[in-house]
């Protein structure tokens, strides 16, 4: 959920994949393999371990939490895999792409003509940070609707500045920008590293786009000792984000020569950092043409709590929603029979830059999703469809805006309106706001809750207090774009926008089931309700 207010809306190594997905898609590229009865495997899984000699054992409280029986019905393990793989929005999109390809979806290119047919499953990416995937019902006809779940891939983080190299008091430091509305004090004293994308120059003069992830702890933002800041516990910890939130990379090496020192001082990034990237990518430093890197917490996502009922992780907002939506679409059309009687088009849209307002080429403020809808209709209508076909399709469409929700905090109960206090493990939270900070209406809330009632799934409702401001989501942006019916919902969580967040394990499975039920049953429910007739 974005912390940035949109005021104008008030006036818009080979990896092995987890066994449950491999059973559905036997030709999938592997990701993780874990035996639920093997404690050692589970410990390695919780750690997100790729090199078992790198770190000492970590206790993630997951050795006995997921039985083999539970794993056949639960996507929690696969979510943890996804979170541990997806350190950045680029990695999250790349992993979603891999899973879609493994499930039999066909990759499209926005720059080329599309050839689509009923019963087909397709997707495309933009900027490798946003993605649209869809499955066309066998009985689709022009004017029928799109059933969409939309989420976002980005999370608050620190990003390297274009010129990140700096030195202070004998230390090599890395200058960063704050992205989104993070709880920045939580980034202090964490084992941090870097991940993102790099543009690499090839010998023939061409360029390639590569993702990179430095898995070992590389950076640290140390706090000031209390002996030097005696009032911090009474006055509060209020770091200056420009001068005091600067990660430490290394101690300065002895200056070998004035020439090298002068060259280093002119470099945009420390030579040591560039060499680390070079080693990771397997290319010479001089072939690295451009970098776009996030600072990331290295602690793996895992289960926690006395009963292993919580998920402890970074980036739950909003990768938990993204994964539940993606997995629901994949599983809701895993076999040809799933689309045999479908009259609509099932779609997932994962956007970037929600945390900073969505106004970008790859954000929800761009017409990406609606352009895709037009192209789909044009392809299926043999390109003779007029504006009326798209307009009718929008009128029949429904959008679920999925973004994490504020669970009631046991130590700050008064921050919630007393009759709208979502709790963990009690189902998806439907968000309401009279000032349209959320796009939910009485009609859309009813339809979404009707799906839950039919499938015996719990739901909750949230309204912000009148004396507090309300955040927003991509829901109002998309709803106002072309007038698509929209409901805002999300999984309840604590510590939103912290470097380390928490949500309930049961809520992940409930969200997945609710989303899958939405795809499979919304058409039959929607036709029973008449409003503008």
NUTOR-810696 format. One record per residue (C-alpha): residue in three letters; x, y negated, z. Coordinates in steps of 0.25 Angstrom, whole numbers, plus 5000, padded with zeros to 4 digits. Example, Ala and Ser with C-alpha at 12.3 -4.5 7.8 and 13.67 -1.06 7.14 Angstrom:
<sites>
+--------+------+------+------+
: residu :   px :   py :   pz :
+--------+------+------+------+
:    ALA : 5049 : 5018 : 5031 :
:    SER : 5055 : 5004 : 5029 :
+--------+------+------+------+
</sites>
This chain:
<sites>
+--------+------+------+------+
: residu :   px :   py :   pz :
+--------+------+------+------+
:    UNK : 5000 : 5000 : 5000 :
:    UNK : 5006 : 4987 : 4996 :
:    UNK : 5009 : 4976 : 5007 :
:    UNK : 5008 : 4965 : 4996 :
:    UNK : 4995 : 4958 : 4995 :
:    UNK : 4989 : 4956 : 4981 :
:    UNK : 4981 : 4943 : 4984 :
:    UNK : 4976 : 4942 : 4970 :
:    UNK : 4968 : 4955 : 4971 :
:    UNK : 4960 : 4948 : 4981 :
:    UNK : 4956 : 4938 : 4971 :
:    UNK : 4972 : 4960 : 4959 :
:    UNK : 5094 : 5092 : 4962 :
:    UNK : 5081 : 5099 : 4958 :
:    UNK : 5069 : 5096 : 4966 :
:    UNK : 5058 : 5106 : 4969 :
:    UNK : 5044 : 5102 : 4969 :
:    UNK : 5035 : 5106 : 4981 :
:    UNK : 5028 : 5119 : 4979 :
:    UNK : 5014 : 5114 : 4979 :
:    UNK : 5016 : 5106 : 4966 :
:    UNK : 5025 : 5117 : 4960 :
:    UNK : 5013 : 5127 : 4961 :
:    UNK : 5005 : 5118 : 4953 :
:    UNK : 5015 : 5114 : 4943 :
:    UNK : 5025 : 5125 : 4941 :
:    UNK : 5033 : 5118 : 4931 :
:    UNK : 5035 : 5105 : 4939 :
:    UNK : 5049 : 5100 : 4942 :
:    UNK : 5053 : 5104 : 4956 :
:    UNK : 5053 : 5094 : 4967 :
:    UNK : 5053 : 5101 : 4981 :
:    UNK : 5051 : 5116 : 4985 :
:    UNK : 5048 : 5118 : 5000 :
:    UNK : 5044 : 5131 : 5007 :
:    UNK : 5034 : 5127 : 5018 :
:    UNK : 5039 : 5138 : 5026 :
:    UNK : 5053 : 5134 : 5025 :
:    UNK : 5057 : 5124 : 5036 :
:    UNK : 5070 : 5121 : 5029 :
:    UNK : 5063 : 5118 : 5016 :
:    UNK : 5053 : 5109 : 5023 :
:    UNK : 5064 : 5101 : 5031 :
:    UNK : 5071 : 5099 : 5017 :
:    UNK : 5058 : 5095 : 5011 :
:    UNK : 5055 : 5084 : 5022 :
:    UNK : 5069 : 5078 : 5020 :
:    UNK : 5066 : 5077 : 5005 :
:    UNK : 5080 : 5084 : 5005 :
:    UNK : 5087 : 5086 : 4992 :
:    UNK : 5101 : 5088 : 4997 :
:    UNK : 5100 : 5096 : 5010 :
:    UNK : 5114 : 5093 : 5014 :
:    UNK : 5112 : 5078 : 5014 :
:    UNK : 5104 : 5076 : 5026 :
:    UNK : 5103 : 5083 : 5040 :
:    UNK : 5089 : 5090 : 5043 :
:    UNK : 5077 : 5081 : 5045 :
:    UNK : 5065 : 5084 : 5054 :
:    UNK : 5053 : 5081 : 5046 :
:    UNK : 5043 : 5089 : 5054 :
:    UNK : 5038 : 5096 : 5041 :
:    UNK : 5044 : 5110 : 5043 :
:    UNK : 5030 : 5116 : 5046 :
:    UNK : 5020 : 5106 : 5042 :
:    UNK : 5017 : 5111 : 5028 :
:    UNK : 5013 : 5125 : 5027 :
:    UNK : 5013 : 5133 : 5014 :
:    UNK : 4998 : 5133 : 5015 :
:    UNK : 4996 : 5118 : 5017 :
:    UNK : 5006 : 5115 : 5006 :
:    UNK : 4997 : 5121 : 4996 :
:    UNK : 4986 : 5111 : 5000 :
:    UNK : 4995 : 5099 : 5004 :
:    UNK : 5002 : 5089 : 4995 :
:    UNK : 5010 : 5084 : 5007 :
:    UNK : 5023 : 5091 : 5004 :
:    UNK : 5022 : 5086 : 4990 :
:    UNK : 5020 : 5072 : 4995 :
:    UNK : 5033 : 5073 : 5003 :
:    UNK : 5040 : 5078 : 4991 :
:    UNK : 5035 : 5066 : 4983 :
:    UNK : 5039 : 5056 : 4994 :
:    UNK : 5053 : 5061 : 4996 :
:    UNK : 5055 : 5061 : 4981 :
:    UNK : 5048 : 5047 : 4979 :
:    UNK : 5058 : 5037 : 4985 :
:    UNK : 5054 : 5026 : 4976 :
:    UNK : 5042 : 5023 : 4967 :
:    UNK : 5051 : 5028 : 4955 :
:    UNK : 5053 : 5041 : 4961 :
:    UNK : 5038 : 5042 : 4965 :
:    UNK : 5034 : 5040 : 4951 :
:    UNK : 5045 : 5050 : 4945 :
:    UNK : 5040 : 5061 : 4955 :
:    UNK : 5026 : 5058 : 4951 :
:    UNK : 5030 : 5059 : 4936 :
:    UNK : 5037 : 5072 : 4939 :
:    UNK : 5025 : 5078 : 4946 :
:    UNK : 5015 : 5074 : 4935 :
:    UNK : 5024 : 5080 : 4924 :
:    UNK : 5025 : 5093 : 4933 :
:    UNK : 5010 : 5093 : 4934 :
:    UNK : 5009 : 5093 : 4918 :
:    UNK : 5006 : 5078 : 4917 :
:    UNK : 5011 : 5072 : 4904 :
:    UNK : 5020 : 5060 : 4904 :
:    UNK : 5015 : 5048 : 4896 :
:    UNK : 5023 : 5036 : 4892 :
:    UNK : 5017 : 5022 : 4892 :
:    UNK : 5025 : 5018 : 4880 :
:    UNK : 5019 : 5029 : 4871 :
:    UNK : 5006 : 5033 : 4866 :
:    UNK : 4998 : 5043 : 4874 :
:    UNK : 4991 : 5055 : 4870 :
:    UNK : 4981 : 5060 : 4880 :
:    UNK : 4970 : 5070 : 4881 :
:    UNK : 4959 : 5074 : 4891 :
:    UNK : 4965 : 5084 : 4901 :
:    UNK : 4979 : 5078 : 4900 :
:    UNK : 4987 : 5073 : 4911 :
:    UNK : 4997 : 5062 : 4909 :
:    UNK : 5005 : 5051 : 4916 :
:    UNK : 5015 : 5040 : 4914 :
:    UNK : 5024 : 5031 : 4923 :
:    UNK : 5028 : 5017 : 4922 :
:    UNK : 5041 : 5012 : 4928 :
:    UNK : 5043 : 5025 : 4934 :
:    UNK : 5036 : 5019 : 4946 :
:    UNK : 5021 : 5020 : 4942 :
:    UNK : 5013 : 5031 : 4936 :
:    UNK : 5000 : 5035 : 4930 :
:    UNK : 4995 : 5049 : 4928 :
:    UNK : 4982 : 5054 : 4923 :
:    UNK : 4974 : 5066 : 4919 :
:    UNK : 4963 : 5066 : 4909 :
:    UNK : 4950 : 5074 : 4912 :
:    UNK : 4946 : 5083 : 4901 :
:    UNK : 4932 : 5077 : 4900 :
:    UNK : 4937 : 5063 : 4900 :
:    UNK : 4930 : 5053 : 4890 :
:    UNK : 4933 : 5039 : 4887 :
:    UNK : 4927 : 5030 : 4898 :
:    UNK : 4928 : 5040 : 4909 :
:    UNK : 4936 : 5035 : 4921 :
:    UNK : 4950 : 5036 : 4927 :
:    UNK : 4951 : 5042 : 4942 :
:    UNK : 4964 : 5036 : 4947 :
:    UNK : 4972 : 5036 : 4960 :
:    UNK : 4983 : 5025 : 4960 :
:    UNK : 4994 : 5023 : 4970 :
:    UNK : 5008 : 5017 : 4970 :
:    UNK : 5022 : 5022 : 4970 :
:    UNK : 5030 : 5011 : 4977 :
:    UNK : 5032 : 5008 : 4992 :
:    UNK : 5038 : 4997 : 5000 :
:    UNK : 5053 : 4998 : 4999 :
:    UNK : 5067 : 4991 : 4998 :
:    UNK : 5072 : 4989 : 4984 :
:    UNK : 5086 : 4986 : 4979 :
:    UNK : 5088 : 4972 : 4974 :
:    UNK : 5093 : 4970 : 4960 :
:    UNK : 5106 : 4966 : 4967 :
:    UNK : 5107 : 4974 : 4979 :
:    UNK : 5122 : 4974 : 4983 :
:    UNK : 5125 : 4966 : 4995 :
:    UNK : 5136 : 4966 : 5006 :
:    UNK : 5135 : 4962 : 5021 :
:    UNK : 5145 : 4963 : 5032 :
:    UNK : 5152 : 4975 : 5026 :
:    UNK : 5140 : 4983 : 5021 :
:    UNK : 5135 : 4985 : 5007 :
:    UNK : 5120 : 4981 : 5007 :
:    UNK : 5109 : 4983 : 4997 :
:    UNK : 5099 : 4972 : 4995 :
:    UNK : 5085 : 4976 : 4994 :
:    UNK : 5071 : 4970 : 4991 :
:    UNK : 5058 : 4974 : 4999 :
:    UNK : 5048 : 4980 : 4990 :
:    UNK : 5033 : 4979 : 4996 :
:    UNK : 5029 : 4977 : 5010 :
:    UNK : 5037 : 4987 : 5017 :
:    UNK : 5039 : 4988 : 5032 :
:    UNK : 5054 : 4984 : 5030 :
:    UNK : 5058 : 4986 : 5045 :
:    UNK : 5056 : 5001 : 5043 :
:    UNK : 5067 : 5002 : 5032 :
:    UNK : 5078 : 4998 : 5043 :
:    UNK : 5087 : 5010 : 5048 :
:    UNK : 5082 : 5019 : 5037 :
:    UNK : 5090 : 5029 : 5029 :
:    UNK : 5088 : 5022 : 5015 :
:    UNK : 5092 : 5025 : 5001 :
:    UNK : 5089 : 5021 : 4987 :
:    UNK : 5080 : 5026 : 4976 :
:    UNK : 5074 : 5021 : 4963 :
:    UNK : 5078 : 5020 : 4948 :
:    UNK : 5090 : 5017 : 4940 :
:    UNK : 5092 : 5014 : 4926 :
:    UNK : 5104 : 5021 : 4920 :
:    UNK : 5112 : 5018 : 4908 :
:    UNK : 5115 : 5030 : 4899 :
:    UNK : 5127 : 5032 : 4890 :
:    UNK : 5119 : 5029 : 4877 :
:    UNK : 5114 : 5015 : 4883 :
:    UNK : 5100 : 5020 : 4887 :
:    UNK : 5095 : 5019 : 4901 :
:    UNK : 5088 : 5029 : 4910 :
:    UNK : 5079 : 5027 : 4922 :
:    UNK : 5083 : 5036 : 4933 :
:    UNK : 5078 : 5037 : 4948 :
:    UNK : 5088 : 5038 : 4959 :
:    UNK : 5087 : 5042 : 4974 :
:    UNK : 5098 : 5041 : 4984 :
:    UNK : 5094 : 5051 : 4994 :
:    UNK : 5104 : 5049 : 5005 :
:    UNK : 5103 : 5037 : 5015 :
:    UNK : 5110 : 5026 : 5008 :
:    UNK : 5105 : 5013 : 5014 :
:    UNK : 5101 : 5008 : 5028 :
:    UNK : 5095 : 4995 : 5033 :
:    UNK : 5100 : 4995 : 5048 :
:    UNK : 5092 : 4987 : 5059 :
:    UNK : 5099 : 4978 : 5068 :
:    UNK : 5103 : 4984 : 5081 :
:    UNK : 5094 : 4979 : 5093 :
:    UNK : 5106 : 4974 : 5100 :
:    UNK : 5107 : 4963 : 5089 :
:    UNK : 5092 : 4960 : 5088 :
:    UNK : 5087 : 4961 : 5102 :
:    UNK : 5073 : 4955 : 5099 :
:    UNK : 5069 : 4965 : 5088 :
:    UNK : 5060 : 4973 : 5096 :
:    UNK : 5052 : 4961 : 5101 :
:    UNK : 5053 : 4952 : 5089 :
:    UNK : 5052 : 4962 : 5079 :
:    UNK : 5061 : 4967 : 5068 :
:    UNK : 5060 : 4957 : 5056 :
:    UNK : 5071 : 4959 : 5047 :
:    UNK : 5074 : 4949 : 5036 :
:    UNK : 5071 : 4957 : 5023 :
:    UNK : 5081 : 4950 : 5015 :
:    UNK : 5093 : 4950 : 5024 :
:    UNK : 5091 : 4962 : 5034 :
:    UNK : 5084 : 4973 : 5025 :
:    UNK : 5096 : 4976 : 5017 :
:    UNK : 5101 : 4991 : 5017 :
:    UNK : 5115 : 4994 : 5020 :
:    UNK : 5122 : 5003 : 5009 :
:    UNK : 5137 : 5004 : 5014 :
:    UNK : 5148 : 4997 : 5020 :
:    UNK : 5157 : 4989 : 5011 :
:    UNK : 5169 : 4996 : 5005 :
:    UNK : 5182 : 4990 : 5006 :
:    UNK : 5184 : 4980 : 4994 :
:    UNK : 5194 : 4987 : 4985 :
:    UNK : 5196 : 4975 : 4976 :
:    UNK : 5191 : 4961 : 4973 :
:    UNK : 5186 : 4966 : 4960 :
:    UNK : 5178 : 4977 : 4965 :
:    UNK : 5172 : 4968 : 4976 :
:    UNK : 5168 : 4958 : 4966 :
:    UNK : 5162 : 4968 : 4957 :
:    UNK : 5154 : 4974 : 4968 :
:    UNK : 5149 : 4960 : 4973 :
:    UNK : 5143 : 4958 : 4959 :
:    UNK : 5136 : 4971 : 4958 :
:    UNK : 5121 : 4971 : 4960 :
:    UNK : 5122 : 4984 : 4968 :
:    UNK : 5133 : 4990 : 4976 :
:    UNK : 5142 : 4999 : 4969 :
:    UNK : 5141 : 5009 : 4980 :
:    UNK : 5126 : 5010 : 4978 :
:    UNK : 5127 : 5011 : 4963 :
:    UNK : 5137 : 5022 : 4964 :
:    UNK : 5127 : 5030 : 4973 :
:    UNK : 5117 : 5028 : 4962 :
:    UNK : 5127 : 5032 : 4951 :
:    UNK : 5130 : 5045 : 4959 :
:    UNK : 5115 : 5048 : 4961 :
:    UNK : 5112 : 5045 : 4946 :
:    UNK : 5124 : 5052 : 4941 :
:    UNK : 5128 : 5040 : 4932 :
:    UNK : 5139 : 5030 : 4932 :
:    UNK : 5136 : 5017 : 4940 :
:    UNK : 5137 : 5009 : 4927 :
:    UNK : 5126 : 5016 : 4921 :
:    UNK : 5116 : 5012 : 4932 :
:    UNK : 5109 : 5000 : 4925 :
:    UNK : 5098 : 4997 : 4935 :
:    UNK : 5093 : 5001 : 4948 :
:    UNK : 5080 : 5000 : 4955 :
:    UNK : 5081 : 5006 : 4969 :
:    UNK : 5072 : 5007 : 4982 :
:    UNK : 5078 : 5008 : 4996 :
:    UNK : 5072 : 5021 : 5001 :
:    UNK : 5071 : 5028 : 5014 :
:    UNK : 5078 : 5042 : 5014 :
:    UNK : 5069 : 5049 : 5025 :
:    UNK : 5061 : 5060 : 5018 :
:    UNK : 5046 : 5060 : 5018 :
:    UNK : 5041 : 5071 : 5028 :
:    UNK : 5030 : 5076 : 5037 :
:    UNK : 5030 : 5071 : 5052 :
:    UNK : 5022 : 5070 : 5064 :
:    UNK : 5020 : 5081 : 5075 :
:    UNK : 5011 : 5088 : 5066 :
:    UNK : 5018 : 5085 : 5053 :
:    UNK : 5005 : 5077 : 5049 :
:    UNK : 5012 : 5064 : 5044 :
:    UNK : 5020 : 5061 : 5032 :
:    UNK : 5032 : 5052 : 5035 :
:    UNK : 5038 : 5045 : 5023 :
:    UNK : 5041 : 5033 : 5015 :
:    UNK : 5033 : 5028 : 5003 :
:    UNK : 5020 : 5035 : 5008 :
:    UNK : 5014 : 5022 : 5003 :
:    UNK : 5011 : 5025 : 4992 :
:    UNK : 5018 : 5038 : 4987 :
:    UNK : 5008 : 5046 : 4996 :
:    UNK : 4996 : 5041 : 4988 :
:    UNK : 5004 : 5042 : 4975 :
:    UNK : 5007 : 5057 : 4977 :
:    UNK : 4993 : 5061 : 4982 :
:    UNK : 4987 : 5054 : 4969 :
:    UNK : 4997 : 5060 : 4960 :
:    UNK : 4996 : 5074 : 4966 :
:    UNK : 4981 : 5073 : 4966 :
:    UNK : 4981 : 5070 : 4951 :
:    UNK : 4990 : 5081 : 4948 :
:    UNK : 4982 : 5091 : 4956 :
:    UNK : 4969 : 5086 : 4951 :
:    UNK : 4973 : 5090 : 4936 :
:    UNK : 4983 : 5101 : 4938 :
:    UNK : 4975 : 5110 : 4929 :
:    UNK : 4967 : 5108 : 4916 :
:    UNK : 4954 : 5112 : 4924 :
:    UNK : 4956 : 5100 : 4933 :
:    UNK : 4953 : 5090 : 4921 :
:    UNK : 4943 : 5099 : 4914 :
:    UNK : 4930 : 5092 : 4919 :
:    UNK : 4937 : 5078 : 4922 :
:    UNK : 4930 : 5066 : 4915 :
:    UNK : 4940 : 5056 : 4920 :
:    UNK : 4955 : 5053 : 4920 :
:    UNK : 4963 : 5056 : 4933 :
:    UNK : 4974 : 5046 : 4936 :
:    UNK : 4985 : 5043 : 4945 :
:    UNK : 4992 : 5029 : 4945 :
:    UNK : 5004 : 5026 : 4953 :
:    UNK : 5009 : 5012 : 4953 :
:    UNK : 5021 : 5005 : 4958 :
:    UNK : 5023 : 4991 : 4965 :
:    UNK : 5010 : 4992 : 4973 :
:    UNK : 5018 : 4988 : 4985 :
:    UNK : 5021 : 4974 : 4979 :
:    UNK : 5008 : 4971 : 4972 :
:    UNK : 5008 : 4980 : 4960 :
:    UNK : 5011 : 4969 : 4950 :
:    UNK : 5021 : 4976 : 4941 :
:    UNK : 5022 : 4984 : 4928 :
:    UNK : 5021 : 4997 : 4936 :
:    UNK : 5011 : 4992 : 4947 :
:    UNK : 4996 : 4993 : 4948 :
:    UNK : 4995 : 4979 : 4944 :
:    UNK : 4999 : 4983 : 4930 :
:    UNK : 4989 : 4989 : 4921 :
:    UNK : 4996 : 5003 : 4920 :
:    UNK : 4985 : 5011 : 4924 :
:    UNK : 4974 : 5004 : 4917 :
:    UNK : 4983 : 5004 : 4904 :
:    UNK : 4984 : 5019 : 4906 :
:    UNK : 4969 : 5021 : 4907 :
:    UNK : 4967 : 5013 : 4894 :
:    UNK : 4978 : 5021 : 4887 :
:    UNK : 4971 : 5034 : 4892 :
:    UNK : 4958 : 5030 : 4887 :
:    UNK : 4963 : 5026 : 4873 :
:    UNK : 4971 : 5039 : 4872 :
:    UNK : 4959 : 5047 : 4875 :
:    UNK : 4949 : 5039 : 4867 :
:    UNK : 4958 : 5040 : 4854 :
:    UNK : 4961 : 5025 : 4856 :
:    UNK : 4948 : 5020 : 4851 :
:    UNK : 4943 : 5017 : 4865 :
:    UNK : 4938 : 5003 : 4868 :
:    UNK : 4939 : 4994 : 4881 :
:    UNK : 4926 : 5001 : 4885 :
:    UNK : 4932 : 5014 : 4887 :
:    UNK : 4942 : 5009 : 4897 :
:    UNK : 4932 : 5001 : 4904 :
:    UNK : 4923 : 5012 : 4906 :
:    UNK : 4934 : 5021 : 4911 :
:    UNK : 4938 : 5011 : 4921 :
:    UNK : 4923 : 5010 : 4926 :
:    UNK : 4924 : 5025 : 4928 :
:    UNK : 4937 : 5025 : 4935 :
:    UNK : 4941 : 5026 : 4949 :
:    UNK : 4955 : 5022 : 4956 :
:    UNK : 4960 : 5027 : 4969 :
:    UNK : 4970 : 5017 : 4974 :
:    UNK : 4979 : 5026 : 4984 :
:    UNK : 4988 : 5019 : 4993 :
:    UNK : 4992 : 5022 : 5008 :
:    UNK : 4983 : 5017 : 5019 :
:    UNK : 4985 : 5011 : 5033 :
:    UNK : 4983 : 5022 : 5043 :
:    UNK : 4979 : 5016 : 5057 :
:    UNK : 4992 : 5015 : 5065 :
:    UNK : 4991 : 5021 : 5079 :
:    UNK : 4999 : 5009 : 5085 :
:    UNK : 4992 : 4998 : 5077 :
:    UNK : 4978 : 5003 : 5077 :
:    UNK : 4972 : 4988 : 5077 :
:    UNK : 4978 : 4986 : 5063 :
:    UNK : 4967 : 4994 : 5057 :
:    UNK : 4952 : 4990 : 5057 :
:    UNK : 4946 : 4999 : 5068 :
:    UNK : 4936 : 5007 : 5059 :
:    UNK : 4946 : 5009 : 5047 :
:    UNK : 4958 : 5015 : 5053 :
:    UNK : 4964 : 5026 : 5044 :
:    UNK : 4972 : 5037 : 5050 :
:    UNK : 4981 : 5047 : 5045 :
:    UNK : 4976 : 5061 : 5041 :
:    UNK : 4962 : 5057 : 5038 :
:    UNK : 4962 : 5055 : 5023 :
:    UNK : 4963 : 5044 : 5013 :
:    UNK : 4960 : 5029 : 5017 :
:    UNK : 4950 : 5021 : 5009 :
:    UNK : 4954 : 5007 : 5009 :
:    UNK : 4944 : 4995 : 5009 :
:    UNK : 4946 : 4980 : 5009 :
:    UNK : 4935 : 4970 : 5006 :
:    UNK : 4945 : 4961 : 5000 :
:    UNK : 4949 : 4971 : 4990 :
:    UNK : 4963 : 4974 : 4995 :
:    UNK : 4958 : 4988 : 4992 :
:    UNK : 4950 : 4991 : 4980 :
:    UNK : 4940 : 5001 : 4987 :
:    UNK : 4925 : 4998 : 4986 :
:    UNK : 4913 : 5005 : 4992 :
:    UNK : 4911 : 5013 : 4979 :
:    UNK : 4926 : 5017 : 4977 :
:    UNK : 4927 : 5021 : 4992 :
:    UNK : 4914 : 5029 : 4991 :
:    UNK : 4919 : 5037 : 4979 :
:    UNK : 4932 : 5040 : 4985 :
:    UNK : 4926 : 5044 : 4998 :
:    UNK : 4916 : 5053 : 4991 :
:    UNK : 4928 : 5061 : 4985 :
:    UNK : 4933 : 5063 : 4999 :
:    UNK : 4920 : 5067 : 5005 :
:    UNK : 4918 : 5078 : 4994 :
:    UNK : 4931 : 5084 : 4997 :
:    UNK : 4931 : 5082 : 5012 :
:    UNK : 4942 : 5073 : 5012 :
:    UNK : 4943 : 5062 : 5023 :
:    UNK : 4944 : 5047 : 5020 :
:    UNK : 4947 : 5035 : 5028 :
:    UNK : 4944 : 5020 : 5026 :
:    UNK : 4953 : 5007 : 5029 :
:    UNK : 4949 : 4993 : 5030 :
:    UNK : 4960 : 4983 : 5034 :
:    UNK : 4956 : 4974 : 5046 :
:    UNK : 4951 : 4960 : 5043 :
:    UNK : 4962 : 4953 : 5050 :
:    UNK : 4973 : 4960 : 5042 :
:    UNK : 4977 : 4959 : 5028 :
:    UNK : 4975 : 4971 : 5019 :
:    UNK : 4985 : 4977 : 5009 :
:    UNK : 4981 : 4982 : 4995 :
:    UNK : 4984 : 4992 : 4985 :
:    UNK : 4984 : 4994 : 4970 :
:    UNK : 4969 : 4997 : 4971 :
:    UNK : 4964 : 4983 : 4969 :
:    UNK : 4974 : 4980 : 4958 :
:    UNK : 4969 : 4992 : 4950 :
:    UNK : 4954 : 4990 : 4953 :
:    UNK : 4954 : 4976 : 4949 :
:    UNK : 4963 : 4979 : 4936 :
:    UNK : 4951 : 4985 : 4928 :
:    UNK : 4940 : 4987 : 4939 :
:    UNK : 4943 : 5002 : 4942 :
:    UNK : 4936 : 5007 : 4955 :
:    UNK : 4946 : 5009 : 4966 :
:    UNK : 4947 : 5015 : 4980 :
:    UNK : 4959 : 5012 : 4988 :
:    UNK : 4964 : 5023 : 4998 :
:    UNK : 4976 : 5028 : 5004 :
:    UNK : 4982 : 5038 : 5014 :
:    UNK : 4983 : 5032 : 5028 :
:    UNK : 4998 : 5030 : 5033 :
:    UNK : 5006 : 5023 : 5043 :
:    UNK : 5019 : 5015 : 5042 :
:    UNK : 5014 : 5010 : 5028 :
:    UNK : 5026 : 5003 : 5021 :
:    UNK : 5036 : 5008 : 5031 :
:    UNK : 5048 : 5015 : 5026 :
:    UNK : 5042 : 5027 : 5032 :
:    UNK : 5027 : 5029 : 5032 :
:    UNK : 5017 : 5040 : 5037 :
:    UNK : 5005 : 5046 : 5033 :
:    UNK : 4997 : 5059 : 5036 :
:    UNK : 4999 : 5072 : 5029 :
:    UNK : 4985 : 5075 : 5028 :
:    UNK : 4981 : 5062 : 5021 :
:    UNK : 4990 : 5066 : 5010 :
:    UNK : 4983 : 5078 : 5007 :
:    UNK : 4969 : 5071 : 5009 :
:    UNK : 4973 : 5061 : 4999 :
:    UNK : 4978 : 5071 : 4989 :
:    UNK : 4965 : 5078 : 4990 :
:    UNK : 4957 : 5066 : 4989 :
:    UNK : 4964 : 5061 : 4977 :
:    UNK : 4963 : 5074 : 4970 :
:    UNK : 4948 : 5075 : 4973 :
:    UNK : 4947 : 5061 : 4967 :
:    UNK : 4952 : 5066 : 4954 :
:    UNK : 4944 : 5078 : 4954 :
:    UNK : 4930 : 5073 : 4959 :
:    UNK : 4929 : 5058 : 4957 :
:    UNK : 4922 : 5059 : 4943 :
:    UNK : 4911 : 5067 : 4949 :
:    UNK : 4909 : 5058 : 4961 :
:    UNK : 4910 : 5045 : 4953 :
:    UNK : 4899 : 5049 : 4943 :
:    UNK : 4889 : 5050 : 4955 :
:    UNK : 4890 : 5036 : 4959 :
:    UNK : 4884 : 5025 : 4951 :
:    UNK : 4887 : 5010 : 4954 :
:    UNK : 4886 : 5001 : 4943 :
:    UNK : 4874 : 5007 : 4935 :
+--------+------+------+------+
</sites>
